[in-house]
Amino acid sequence: MMYLTNAEEQVMKLLWKLDKAFIRDLLNEFPAPRPAPTTVITLLKRMIDKGFVSYRQCGNSREYFPVVKKSDYFSDHINVLIKEFFNNSTATFASFFTNETNMSTEELKELRDIVDKKIESKKMKK
C-alpha cells in the first residue's frame, strides 16, 4: 500500500469523518488557517492517483469519498511498524506497548480480555 503525506492524511481523515464531501465541505472542516481550495484540490488529485480517494461528478462539482477504509490504512501502518521496529514480532511489540505506555490497570484488564477472546475464537476455528 502506498502512503499518504501528512497533508494528504489530514484530508483523508476529514473524508473518513464525513464519509463523502465536496471541496467546500472539506474546507469548512479544516481548522484555521484553512488551506486554499486549490491546495486541497491538488492533494485530492494526488490521493486519487494513489488509489485512496475517488469522486462522483455532480453537475460542475465533484463529491469525493474514501476508497481505502480507515481501519485498513492504520492496520497497514501498524504492521509496518511491527516489522521494521520489532523484528516482525507482535509479542515484542505488545511487550513494549504494555511496558512503555501509561496504561491503567483497567486498560490492561481490557487488553487481557481482548487477547483472551481472540484466543478462544482461534480455538473454535480449529
N, CA, C and O of each residue as an XYZ file, in Angstrom:
504
protein
N       0.848     -1.183      0.000
C       0.000      0.000      0.000
C       0.889      1.240      0.000
O       1.903      1.285      0.697
N       0.515      2.216     -0.763
C       1.222      3.496     -0.774
C       0.865      4.267      0.494
O      -0.125      3.976      1.165
N       1.681      5.233      0.792
C       1.417      6.041      1.978
C       1.054      7.463      1.598
O       1.361      7.937      0.504
N       0.408      8.112      2.509
C      -0.007      9.499      2.318
C       0.977     10.428      3.008
O       1.563     10.077      4.032
N       1.155     11.616      2.443
C       1.925     12.651      3.124
C       1.089     13.143      4.307
O      -0.092     12.813      4.413
N       1.689     13.919      5.181
C       0.937     14.463      6.325
C      -0.262     15.290      5.868
O      -1.347     15.191      6.440
N      -0.059     16.105      4.836
C      -1.160     16.943      4.333
C      -2.268     16.078      3.731
O      -3.452     16.332      3.954
N      -1.875     15.056      2.968
C      -2.872     14.153      2.386
C      -3.620     13.399      3.481
O      -4.833     13.204      3.403
N      -2.880     12.982      4.493
C      -3.505     12.256      5.602
C      -4.524     13.133      6.331
O      -5.562     12.642      6.776
N      -4.234     14.404      6.451
C      -5.178     15.327      7.089
C      -6.487     15.390      6.295
O      -7.570     15.378      6.880
N      -6.388     15.457      4.977
C      -7.581     15.465      4.121
C      -8.300     14.122      4.225
O      -9.528     14.072      4.296
N      -7.528     13.038      4.234
C      -8.124     11.701      4.308
C      -8.896     11.519      5.609
O      -9.980     10.936      5.609
N      -8.353     12.007      6.705
C      -9.055     11.904      7.996
C     -10.394     12.639      7.946
O     -11.384     12.182      8.517
N     -10.414     13.771      7.265
C     -11.679     14.507      7.119
C     -12.670     13.718      6.262
O     -13.863     13.683      6.564
N     -12.182     13.094      5.206
C     -13.069     12.288      4.360
C     -13.609     11.077      5.122
O     -14.776     10.716      4.968
N     -12.768     10.455      5.938
C     -13.255      9.332      6.754
C     -14.328      9.812      7.725
O     -15.325      9.130      7.960
N     -14.109     10.978      8.275
C     -15.076     11.544      9.227
C     -16.403     11.882      8.535
O     -17.478     11.582      9.056
N     -16.315     12.501      7.370
C     -17.510     12.970      6.662
C     -18.154     11.889      5.782
O     -19.333     11.984      5.442
N     -17.388     10.878      5.421
C     -17.819      9.786      4.544
C     -17.812     10.183      3.067
O     -17.384      9.398      2.221
N     -18.276     11.376      2.753
C     -18.203     11.936      1.400
C     -18.294     13.445      1.547
O     -18.910     13.950      2.486
N     -17.674     14.167      0.610
C     -17.645     15.622      0.772
C     -17.284     16.324     -0.527
O     -16.526     15.814     -1.353
N     -17.854     17.514     -0.676
C     -17.447     18.438     -1.724
C     -16.288     19.261     -1.166
O     -16.039     19.240      0.039
N     -15.582     19.982     -2.028
C     -14.449     20.809     -1.596
C     -14.870     21.753     -0.471
O     -14.160     21.876      0.527
N     -16.007     22.415     -0.619
C     -16.435     23.380      0.410
C     -16.656     22.694      1.763
O     -16.384     23.283      2.809
N     -17.152     21.441      1.742
C     -17.352     20.695      2.988
C     -16.017     20.427      3.671
O     -15.887     20.577      4.885
N     -15.032     20.029      2.877
C     -13.702     19.769      3.430
C     -13.095     21.045      4.001
O     -12.555     21.042      5.107
N     -13.186     22.131      3.244
C     -12.619     23.402      3.706
C     -13.256     23.853      5.015
O     -12.571     24.389      5.887
N     -14.555     23.640      5.159
C     -15.246     24.027      6.396
C     -14.786     23.219      7.601
O     -14.917     23.676      8.736
N     -14.252     22.029      7.372
C     -13.798     21.166      8.466
C     -12.369     21.471      8.915
O     -11.973     21.096     10.019
N     -11.603     22.142      8.074
C     -10.217     22.456      8.425
C     -10.173     23.493      9.536
O     -10.968     24.433      9.551
N      -9.235     23.317     10.471
C      -9.038     24.367     11.474
C      -8.359     25.574     10.820
O      -7.722     25.446      9.775
N      -8.498     26.716     11.432
C      -7.849     27.930     10.914
C      -6.348     27.816     11.139
O      -5.939     27.253     12.154
N      -5.538     28.306     10.272
C      -5.859     28.887      8.972
C      -6.145     27.780      7.952
O      -5.399     26.807      7.845
N      -7.215     27.949      7.225
C      -7.627     26.953      6.235
C      -6.727     27.035      5.001
O      -6.273     28.115      4.622
N      -6.476     25.880      4.382
C      -5.693     25.910      3.139
C      -6.528     26.491      1.999
O      -7.754     26.564      2.084
N      -5.858     26.891      0.957
C      -6.553     27.397     -0.236
C      -7.279     26.236     -0.912
O      -6.809     25.099     -0.866
N      -8.412     26.516     -1.535
C      -9.132     25.448     -2.252
C      -8.250     24.723     -3.274
O      -8.358     23.508     -3.443
N      -7.383     25.473     -3.949
C      -6.508     24.846     -4.950
C      -5.548     23.840     -4.310
O      -5.206     22.827     -4.921
N      -5.123     24.120     -3.096
C      -4.246     23.194     -2.371
C      -4.972     21.886     -2.095
O      -4.425     20.806     -2.314
N      -6.200     21.986     -1.614
C      -6.987     20.789     -1.304
C      -7.277     20.001     -2.586
O      -7.225     18.771     -2.583
N      -7.577     20.699     -3.665
C      -7.831     20.036     -4.948
C      -6.585     19.278     -5.416
O      -6.687     18.147     -5.890
N      -5.420     19.899     -5.282
C      -4.164     19.245     -5.660
C      -3.930     17.997     -4.816
O      -3.545     16.952     -5.339
N      -4.163     18.109     -3.516
C      -3.997     16.952     -2.631
C      -4.948     15.826     -3.026
O      -4.555     14.660     -3.069
N      -6.190     16.176     -3.314
C      -7.174     15.165     -3.712
C      -6.778     14.479     -5.021
O      -6.960     13.270     -5.168
N      -6.238     15.247     -5.970
C      -5.781     14.653     -7.235
C      -4.688     13.624     -6.974
O      -4.696     12.542     -7.562
N      -3.749     13.960     -6.093
C      -2.675     13.021     -5.757
C      -3.231     11.776     -5.067
O      -2.775     10.659     -5.314
N      -4.226     11.985     -4.197
C      -4.823     10.867     -3.463
C      -5.627      9.960     -4.399
O      -5.696      8.750     -4.185
N      -6.229     10.540     -5.425
C      -6.925      9.745     -6.448
C      -5.900      8.898     -7.202
O      -6.119      7.709     -7.431
N      -4.779      9.517     -7.588
C      -3.716      8.796     -8.300
C      -3.162      7.639     -7.469
O      -2.780      6.605     -8.017
N      -3.119      7.812     -6.160
C      -2.617      6.767     -5.258
C      -3.678      5.708     -4.952
O      -3.370      4.675     -4.358
N      -4.919      5.959     -5.354
C      -5.981      4.987     -5.135
C      -6.686      5.081     -3.796
O      -7.393      4.154     -3.403
N      -6.504      6.184     -3.095
C      -7.126      6.358     -1.781
C      -8.505      7.003     -1.856
O      -9.348      6.783     -0.986
N      -8.728      7.790     -2.887
C      -9.947      8.591     -2.995
C     -10.512      8.447     -4.406
O      -9.776      8.232     -5.368
N     -11.821      8.567     -4.505
C     -12.481      8.660     -5.802
C     -13.531      9.764     -5.693
O     -13.649     10.416     -4.656
N     -14.287      9.968     -6.761
C     -15.305     11.026     -6.722
C     -16.457     10.683     -7.649
O     -16.343      9.855     -8.552
N     -17.576     11.355     -7.388
C     -18.748     11.308     -8.260
C     -18.945     12.719     -8.804
O     -18.898     13.696     -8.057
N     -19.163     12.810    -10.089
C     -19.416     14.115    -10.700
C     -20.868     14.494    -10.440
O     -21.780     13.738    -10.775
N     -21.080     15.651     -9.849
C     -22.425     16.172     -9.565
C     -22.526     17.543    -10.225
O     -22.189     18.555     -9.612
N     -22.986     17.579    -11.464
C     -23.011     18.842    -12.197
C     -21.595     19.303    -12.441
O     -20.788     18.580    -13.026
N     -21.287     20.529    -11.986
C     -19.933     21.069    -12.129
C     -19.037     20.736    -10.941
O     -17.854     21.078    -10.944
N     -19.581     20.081     -9.940
C     -18.829     19.788     -8.718
C     -18.500     18.305     -8.620
O     -19.124     17.461     -9.262
N     -17.514     18.022     -7.805
C     -17.132     16.639     -7.532
C     -17.382     16.339     -6.058
O     -17.009     17.112     -5.176
N     -18.016     15.205     -5.817
C     -18.207     14.736     -4.446
C     -17.185     13.618     -4.211
O     -17.248     12.556     -4.830
N     -16.250     13.886     -3.306
C     -15.150     12.966     -3.043
C     -15.527     11.992     -1.933
O     -16.290     12.324     -1.026
N     -14.975     10.779     -2.023
C     -15.213      9.783     -0.982
C     -13.983      8.880     -0.862
O     -13.251      8.681     -1.832
N     -13.767      8.336      0.341
C     -12.611      7.463      0.537
C     -12.823      6.105     -0.126
O     -13.925      5.559     -0.100
N     -11.772      5.573     -0.712
C     -11.781      4.228     -1.277
C     -11.166      3.263     -0.263
O     -11.623      2.130     -0.115
N     -10.134      3.720      0.425
C      -9.451      2.918      1.437
C     -10.111      3.167      2.786
O     -10.329      4.311      3.185
N     -10.427      2.074      3.482
C     -11.030      2.194      4.811
C      -9.969      2.620      5.826
O      -8.799      2.257      5.713
N     -10.399      3.387      6.802
C      -9.502      3.865      7.857
C      -8.825      2.690      8.558
O      -7.619      2.725      8.803
N      -9.589      1.658      8.881
C      -9.028      0.502      9.593
C      -7.947     -0.187      8.758
O      -6.940     -0.631      9.310
N      -8.134     -0.285      7.444
C      -7.125     -0.904      6.580
C      -5.852     -0.068      6.534
O      -4.746     -0.606      6.577
N      -6.013      1.242      6.446
C      -4.855      2.133      6.377
C      -4.017      2.051      7.653
O      -2.795      1.918      7.593
N      -4.680      2.131      8.800
C      -3.937      2.118     10.055
C      -3.418      0.728     10.397
O      -2.375      0.602     11.039
N      -4.119     -0.306      9.985
C      -3.632     -1.673     10.171
C      -2.325     -1.867      9.409
O      -1.382     -2.469      9.922
N      -2.276     -1.358      8.194
C      -1.063     -1.457      7.395
C       0.092     -0.713      8.060
O       1.220     -1.205      8.080
N      -0.186      0.465      8.601
C       0.846      1.232      9.314
C       1.383      0.456     10.512
O       2.594      0.392     10.724
N       0.482     -0.130     11.289
C       0.899     -0.888     12.473
C       1.738     -2.094     12.063
O       2.748     -2.393     12.701
N       1.329     -2.784     11.007
C       2.091     -3.950     10.552
C       3.494     -3.572     10.092
O       4.447     -4.308     10.349
N       3.632     -2.441      9.417
C       4.960     -1.963      9.009
C       5.781     -1.602     10.246
O       6.968     -1.920     10.318
N       5.164     -0.949     11.202
C       5.840     -0.590     12.456
C       6.366     -1.843     13.157
O       7.518     -1.879     13.590
N       5.524     -2.861     13.266
C       5.926     -4.112     13.917
C       7.074     -4.766     13.149
O       8.031     -5.254     13.749
N       6.974     -4.772     11.831
C       8.013     -5.395     11.011
C       9.344     -4.660     11.133
O      10.386     -5.291     11.313
N       9.317     -3.329     11.038
C      10.559     -2.562     10.979
C      11.195     -2.278     12.337
O      12.419     -2.191     12.435
N      10.390     -2.134     13.380
C      10.942     -1.754     14.681
C      10.936     -2.878     15.710
O      11.616     -2.779     16.731
N      10.186     -3.939     15.460
C      10.055     -5.015     16.445
C      10.358     -6.379     15.829
O       9.832     -7.400     16.274
N      11.211     -6.389     14.797
C      11.652     -7.624     14.144
C      10.499     -8.538     13.767
O      10.604     -9.761     13.864
N       9.405     -7.939     13.339
C       8.213     -8.671     12.897
C       7.602     -9.524     14.011
O       6.945    -10.530     13.742
N       7.823     -9.116     15.254
C       7.307     -9.863     16.406
C       6.200     -9.067     17.094
O       6.452     -8.033     17.712
N       4.979     -9.564     16.975
C       3.869     -8.884     17.655
C       4.005     -9.004     19.166
O       3.555     -8.124     19.901
N       4.622    -10.088     19.639
C       4.825    -10.251     21.086
C       5.781     -9.177     21.612
O       5.553     -8.610     22.681
N       6.850     -8.898     20.861
C       7.790     -7.847     21.264
C       7.094     -6.489     21.248
O       7.290     -5.668     22.144
N       6.280     -6.264     20.220
C       5.509     -5.021     20.150
C       4.563     -4.906     21.343
O       4.494     -3.855     21.980
N       3.836     -5.980     21.649
C       2.884     -5.964     22.767
C       3.598     -5.720     24.089
O       3.098     -4.989     24.944
N       4.762     -6.328     24.255
C       5.546     -6.116     25.473
C       5.963     -4.655     25.595
O       5.817     -4.044     26.654
N       6.481     -4.104     24.510
C       6.869     -2.693     24.509
C       5.669     -1.808     24.810
O       5.742     -0.906     25.644
N       4.569     -2.074     24.125
C       3.355     -1.272     24.271
C       2.850     -1.274     25.711
O       2.501     -0.224     26.249
N       2.812     -2.444     26.333
C       2.282     -2.521     27.702
C       3.263     -1.980     28.730
O       2.847     -1.482     29.776
N       4.562     -2.070     28.451
C       5.560     -1.589     29.414
C       5.888     -0.109     29.270
O       6.230      0.546     30.254
N       5.788      0.422     28.067
C       6.246      1.786     27.816
C       5.130      2.820     27.709
O       5.401      4.002     27.496
N       3.900      2.395     27.851
C       2.789      3.345     27.867
C       2.224      3.394     29.276
O       2.445      2.485     30.076
N       1.510      4.436     29.568
C       0.951      4.607     30.910
C      -0.459      4.033     30.992
O      -1.414      4.744     31.306
N      -0.576      2.743     30.706
C      -1.888      2.102     30.745
C      -2.310      1.882     32.194
O      -1.515      1.471     33.040
N      -3.565      2.163     32.450
C      -4.110      1.928     33.789
C      -4.355      0.431     33.972
O      -4.339     -0.336     33.009
N      -4.580      0.034     35.207
C      -4.905     -1.362     35.497
C      -6.152     -1.779     34.733
O      -6.220     -2.889     34.204
N      -7.127     -0.901     34.677
C      -8.367     -1.199     33.959
C      -8.102     -1.411     32.463
O      -8.659     -2.325     31.854
N      -7.262     -0.572     31.883
C      -6.935     -0.723     30.460
C      -6.189     -2.031     30.197
O      -6.424     -2.700     29.191
N      -5.286     -2.388     31.114
C      -4.572     -3.658     30.967
C      -5.537     -4.839     31.049
O      -5.395     -5.811     30.307
N      -6.516     -4.756     31.948
C      -7.525     -5.817     32.058
C      -8.344     -5.905     30.776
O      -8.642     -7.001     30.301
N      -8.707     -4.755     30.215
C      -9.449     -4.742     28.949
C      -8.624     -5.386     27.837
O      -9.146     -6.150     27.025
N      -7.337     -5.068     27.811
C      -6.446     -5.650     26.812
C      -6.358     -7.165     26.993
O      -6.393     -7.913     26.016
N      -6.246     -7.608     28.231
C      -6.208     -9.045     28.512
C      -7.495     -9.718     28.032
O      -7.451    -10.801     27.447
N      -8.633     -9.082     28.279
C      -9.918     -9.635     27.823
C      -9.956     -9.767     26.299
O     -10.450    -10.759     25.764
N      -9.433     -8.764     25.617
C      -9.391     -8.803     24.148
C      -8.545     -9.984     23.677
O      -8.941    -10.722     22.774
N      -7.376    -10.156     24.298
C      -6.482    -11.260     23.926
C      -7.145    -12.601     24.241
O      -7.093    -13.523     23.427
N      -7.765    -12.716     25.411
C      -8.445    -13.965     25.790
C      -9.551    -14.321     24.799
O      -9.691    -15.481     24.413
N     -10.330    -13.330     24.390
C     -11.407    -13.577     23.423
C     -10.842    -14.015     22.073
O     -11.416    -14.879     21.410
N      -9.731    -13.429     21.670
C      -9.104    -13.801     20.399
C      -8.581    -15.233     20.462
O      -8.697    -15.981     19.492
N      -8.008    -15.615     21.601
C      -7.517    -16.986     21.778
C      -8.681    -17.970     21.675
O      -8.577    -18.984     20.984
N      -9.776    -17.680     22.351
C     -10.966    -18.542     22.300
C     -11.508    -18.647     20.880
O     -11.893    -19.728     20.432
N     -11.536    -17.535     20.185
C     -12.021    -17.511     18.804
C     -11.167    -18.411     17.912
O     -11.696    -19.137     17.070
N      -9.854    -18.364     18.096
C      -8.941    -19.185     17.292
C      -9.076    -20.661     17.647
O      -8.960    -21.519     16.772
N      -9.321    -20.968     18.923
C      -9.512    -22.363     19.344
C     -10.748    -22.953     18.684
O     -10.739    -24.114     18.274
N     -11.809    -22.164     18.580
C     -13.065    -22.647     17.999
C     -12.939    -22.915     16.504
O     -13.667    -23.746     15.961
N     -12.031    -22.228     15.840
C     -11.851    -22.397     14.394
C     -11.092    -23.673     14.051
O     -11.117    -24.119     12.904
N     -10.418    -24.265     15.037
C      -9.624    -25.479     14.776
C     -10.497    -26.682     14.583
O      -9.992    -27.782     14.355
